[in-house]
């Protein structure tokens, strides 16, 4: 089951990255070089939280310590 959760979480993060990038470039006319880092950061948060809380079920650790690692 964990490989499926890993794939779903990764696909969700990729979809968030593409959707936010499209939203920022097409709707707000933000330059792609500025929109891409913003989209990446949001996708990274989705990936981190998805893997941490769902894929690997780490609900007891301190996210600040884990994020640094």
Buried (B, 14 or more C-beta within 10 A) or exposed (E): EEEEBBEEBBEBBEEBBEEBBEBBBEEEEBEEEEBBEBBBEBBBEBBBEBBBEBBBEEEEEEEEEEEEE
